[in-house]
Amino acid sequence: MTTVAVLIIGILTAYALARLDFKFKNLVLAIIITTSMFPGISLLVPLLELFNAIGWFNTYQAMIVPSMSFALPLAVWNLTAFFRQMPTELEEAAQIDGCTPAQAFRKVILPLAAPGVFTTAIITFIAAWNEFIIALSVVNKQDLKTAPVITSQFTGQTNFDAPFGTQMAAGVIVTIPLVILVLLFQRRIVAGLTAGGVK
C-alpha cells in the first residue's frame, strides 16, 4: 500500500515540479528533500501522541502513513530529475496529434518513464519493507506486526538466552523476497538508475 500510494502521489508531484514553471520551485524541491533528513526516532513521540488522539493504534494506516512520509520525498526527487530530462517536444507532438495534456502524459510520457518509475517503486518497497521503529511502536497485535518486528522479538529457550541463530535464519528468509524481486527486475532497475546519464 505504501509503494502504490507513494508512486501515485510522487508521479503527479514530480511531473508538476518538472514541467510547471512557478516561483520558488527550487525552494519547494529543497523543502521536500529536507523533510527526508529527519530520522524516524525524532518523529516518534509526536506520531504516538497524534495516533493516540485519533485512535490509530493497531491499524494498518498507522504504519502506512509514516512510511509514506519517509519514502515520498525520495520518490519525488528521483522522479522530478527523471521527468526533467525527458524532452517537452514529446508532449507537444502528442497534443498536436489531438491528445489532451492528461492524455499526452498518460499515453506518451508515463510509458517512457517506466524505468524511472519502476526503480523508484523498488526503492520505496524496500524502504517500506525494512521500516522498523514506527511498526514496532504503533502496533501491538501479533497479526499486524511486520516481518522485521517479529524477527526482533524472537525469544530463546530461557529468559537469558539470545536466539541469534534463529534471528539470523529468519532474517535470511525475510530477505529472500527482496532478493528475488531485484534479480527478476535487475535490467529495469539498472536502466532506471542510469537513464539520462549519457546523451
C-alpha positions in Angstrom: 0.0 0.0 0.0 2.8 2.4 0.8 4.5 1.8 -2.5 1.3 2.2 -4.5 0.3 5.4 -2.7 3.9 6.9 -2.9 4.0 6.2 -6.7 0.7 7.8 -7.4 1.4 10.9 -5.4 5.1 11.0 -6.4 4.5 10.7 -10.1 1.9 13.5 -10.2 4.0 15.8 -7.9 7.3 15.1 -9.7 5.7 15.8 -13.1 4.2 19.1 -11.9 7.6 20.1 -10.5 9.4 19.1 -13.7 7.0 20.8 -16.2 5.3 23.7 -14.5 7.1 27.0 -14.1 6.3 28.9 -10.9 8.1 30.9 -8.2 10.1 29.2 -5.6 10.1 25.9 -7.4 13.6 25.1 -6.3 12.7 26.0 -2.7 9.8 23.6 -2.8 12.2 20.8 -4.0 14.7 21.7 -1.3 11.9 21.6 1.4 10.7 18.2 0.0 14.2 16.7 0.2 14.9 18.3 3.6 11.9 16.5 5.1 13.5 13.2 4.5 16.6 14.2 6.6 14.7 13.8 9.9 15.3 10.4 11.5 12.3 8.4 12.3 13.1 8.3 16.0 12.8 12.1 16.2 9.2 11.9 14.9 8.2 9.0 17.0 6.8 10.9 20.1 4.7 13.3 18.1 3.3 10.4 15.9 2.4 8.4 19.0 0.6 11.4 20.5 -1.3 12.0 17.2 -2.2 8.4 16.7 -3.4 8.1 20.3 -5.6 11.2 19.8 -7.2 9.9 16.6 -7.4 6.2 17.6 -4.9 4.8 15.0 -3.1 2.4 17.3 -3.1 -1.2 15.9 -4.2 -0.2 12.5 -2.7 -0.5 9.0 -2.8 3.2 8.3 -0.6 3.8 11.4 2.2 2.0 9.5 1.4 3.2 6.0 1.2 7.0 6.5 4.5 7.4 8.4 6.3 5.1 5.8 4.8 7.3 3.1 6.2 10.4 4.7 9.7 8.9 4.6 9.6 7.4 1.1 7.7 10.2 -0.7 10.4 12.9 -0.7 12.9 10.4 -2.2 10.4 9.3 -4.8 9.5 12.9 -5.8 13.2 13.9 -6.0 14.1 10.9 -8.2 11.1 11.2 -10.5 11.5 15.0 -10.9 15.0 14.5 -12.2 13.8 11.8 -14.5 10.9 13.8 -15.9 13.2 16.9 -16.4 15.5 15.0 -18.8 12.5 14.0 -21.0 12.0 16.4 -23.9 8.9 18.6 -23.8 8.6 18.1 -27.6 7.1 14.7 -27.0 4.1 16.1 -25.2 3.8 18.9 -27.8 3.7 16.4 -30.6 1.1 14.3 -28.9 -1.1 17.4 -28.3 -0.7 18.4 -32.0 -2.0 14.9 -32.8 -5.1 15.5 -30.8 -4.2 14.4 -27.2 -5.2 16.5 -24.2 -2.4 17.3 -21.8 -3.6 14.5 -19.5 -3.7 12.0 -22.4 -0.2 13.1 -23.5 1.1 12.4 -20.0 -0.7 9.0 -19.7 -0.1 7.7 -23.2 3.3 9.1 -24.1 5.3 10.3 -21.0 4.3 7.6 -18.5 5.3 4.7 -20.7 8.6 6.3 -21.5 9.2 7.0 -17.8 8.6 3.3 -16.9 12.3 2.6 -16.0 12.5 5.5 -13.6 9.1 4.7 -12.1 10.0 1.1 -11.6 13.3 1.9 -10.0 11.5 4.3 -7.6 8.9 1.6 -6.8 11.6 -0.9 -5.9 13.4 1.6 -3.7 10.1 2.6 -2.0 9.1 -1.0 -1.5 12.5 -1.9 0.1 12.2 1.1 2.4 8.7 0.2 3.5 9.6 -3.5 3.9 12.5 -2.7 6.2 10.8 0.0 8.3 11.2 -0.9 11.9 10.8 1.8 14.6 7.3 3.0 13.6 6.0 -0.5 13.1 7.4 -1.5 16.5 5.8 1.4 18.3 2.3 1.7 16.9 1.3 -1.9 16.6 0.9 -4.4 19.4 -1.3 -7.0 17.8 0.6 -10.1 16.6 -1.3 -10.4 13.3 -0.4 -6.8 12.3 3.3 -6.8 13.1 5.7 -6.6 10.2 8.4 -9.2 9.5 11.4 -7.2 10.9 9.5 -6.6 14.2 8.5 -10.2 14.6 12.1 -11.3 13.8 13.5 -8.9 16.5 11.1 -10.3 19.1 12.1 -13.9 18.8 12.9 -15.4 22.3 15.2 -18.1 23.3 14.6 -21.2 25.5 15.2 -19.2 28.6 15.0 -15.5 29.6 18.7 -15.1 29.3 19.1 -17.0 26.0 19.6 -14.7 22.9 18.4 -16.7 19.9 21.0 -15.3 17.4 20.8 -18.3 15.2 17.0 -18.2 14.9 17.0 -14.5 14.2 19.7 -14.8 11.5 17.7 -17.6 9.8 14.5 -15.6 10.0 16.4 -12.6 8.6 17.6 -14.6 5.6 14.0 -15.9 4.9 12.6 -12.3 5.2 15.3 -11.1 2.8 14.6 -13.7 0.1 11.5 -12.0 -1.5 13.5 -8.8 -1.9 16.4 -10.6 -3.5 14.1 -12.4 -5.9 12.4 -9.2 -6.8 15.7 -7.4 -7.5 17.0 -10.4 -9.5 13.9 -10.6 -11.6 13.8 -6.9 -12.5 17.6 -6.2 -12.5 17.7 -4.8 -16.0 14.8 -2.4 -15.4 16.4 -1.2 -12.2 19.8 -0.5 -13.9 18.0 1.2 -16.8 16.1 3.4 -14.4 19.2 4.3 -12.4 21.3 5.1 -15.5 18.7 6.8 -17.6 19.7 10.3 -18.5 23.4 9.7 -17.6 24.5 9.6 -21.2 23.2 11.7 -24.0 
